[in-house]
Amino acid sequence: MKNSNLAFYFWKILWLLGLIVLGNVCLNFRNQVEQTSRETFDMIPFVWVESLIPFIFGLYISLLFVKKWTFNINPSLLWCVSIPCIIFSFGLPLSVSFSVLKVFPEELAISINFWLLNISSLGVLGIVAGLTLILSFFNTHSNNEMQ
C-alpha cells in the first residue's frame, strides 16, 4: 500500500475514535443536564440538549463527506434541506422556551409542542440538519453538475 492510502485509513480510524470520544462526552453532558433538570424542575436545558446533541453528531458525521475544504455554497441544499431541518429540530426547544415566557397562548403552545415532539423525538432531523449544513457550505459539485 502507498503512504497516501495509509493516510486515508489513518484519518478514518482517527475519525472513528473521535466519534467514540464525542459520544462519551455527549452522553456525560446529557446525563449531567438531566440530573440538574430533575433537581431544579427546569426541563428547558434538557430539551435544548436533546436537540443539540443530534445536531452536533450531524456536524461530526459530515466530516466524512467533505472532500475539499473550499467554501462553495450549494443554495438548494442549504435552503431546501438544511434550513428547514434546523427549524424543525430546534422548533421544540424554542417553543418550550417561548411558552415559559408566555409568548404564545397556552392552547397554541401545547399543540405546537406536541406536534414538534412527535417529529423531532428520534433526533434524525438534527442529524440531517448538521450534516447538510456543512455539506451545503463546502459543496464539491460545480453548479453545472447540480442543474
N, C-alpha and C positions, 0 to 999 in steps of 0.2 A: 504494500500500500504506500501511496505517496504521503508526504507530510501534509499536503492540503486536505487529503481525505481524513487523516488523523485529527486535524484541527476541527473538521466538521463533527466528527464523533465526540471530540472533547467538549465542544460547545453544547452539543445536545445532552451529554451526560451532566455538564455543569448546569444546564437549564433544569434538568430533572431534579438535581439536588436543591436548586433554588426553589423549585415547586414544593418540595418536601418542607423546606425551611419556612416558606411563605404560608403553607397550610398549617404548620405548627404555630407560627406567630398569630395567624388569624384566629385559630381555634382558642388559643390562650386569651387573646384580646376579647373575643366574643364571650368567653366564659366569665372574664372579669367584668365586662359591662353588664352581662346578665345578672351576676351576683349583686352588683351595685344597684341595678334596677329593681331587684327584689327587695333590697334593704330600704331603698328610698321610695318605693312605689311609683317611680317615674319610668315609664316604659318608652319614652321618646328616644333616649340614646340607644336602647336596644333595637328599636325599629330602624333607626339610621344605620346601625352596624349591620343588621341583617340585609340591608340594601347595598351598603358599601362593599362588603366582602365579595359578593359575586362580581361586582364591577372591577374590583382590584384583580381578581382572578382572570377576568376577561382581558384586562390590560396586559397581564403577565403572559397569557396564552398567545396574545398577538405577537410577542417577541419571536415566536417560532416562524411566523409567516412573513415578516418584513425582511425582504431580501436586500434592499438598498435603502439606507437611511437618508434619503434626499426628500426634502419637503415638496410634495406634489399632491395636491388635494384632488380627491375623487368626489365631486359635489353630489353625484347621485347616491353614492353610498353614505355620505355624510347626512344629507337631508332626508333621504327616504328610509334609511335603516337606523343609523346611529342616533340621530336626534330623537326620533320617536321612541326608540328603546330606552334612551336616557330619561325621557319624560315619563314613560310608564314605570320604569324601575325605581325612580325617585319620587313618583307621584304619591305613594303611600306615606313615606316619612314626611313629605311636605304637607299633605292633607292632615296628617295627625298633628303635626306641629301647628298648623293654622287652626285646627279645631280647638286646641287648647287655648289659643289666643282669641277664640270666639269670632273668627273672621267669617266663617260660613254659618248659616243656620244649622241647627243640630240635625234636623232630618236629612238635609242635603249632605252633611259631613258623614253621617252614618252610611248612607247609600253609596257615596263615593268610596269611602274606606273599605266597605265590603267588596265592592267590585275590584278595587285595586289590590286588595289582599288576595283575591282569587287568581288574578293574572300574574301576580309577582311572587307567589308563595314558593315556587321552585327555584327562583333565582336565575332562570335561563335568560330573562330579559337583561339582567345586569351583566351577565357574561357576554351576551351578544353586543350590548352597548359598549363595553370596554374593548372588546375585540375589534368591532367595526370602527370605533373612534380612531384607534391607532392606524388601522388599515386605510381609513379614508384620508388621513393626513400624509401617509407615506405610500401613496399609490405607486405600484410598479408597472402599471399598464399605461400606454400612451393614450391620448384622447381619441385617436383614430381606432384603436382596438376596442374601445368601450362602445362605440357607436354602431 
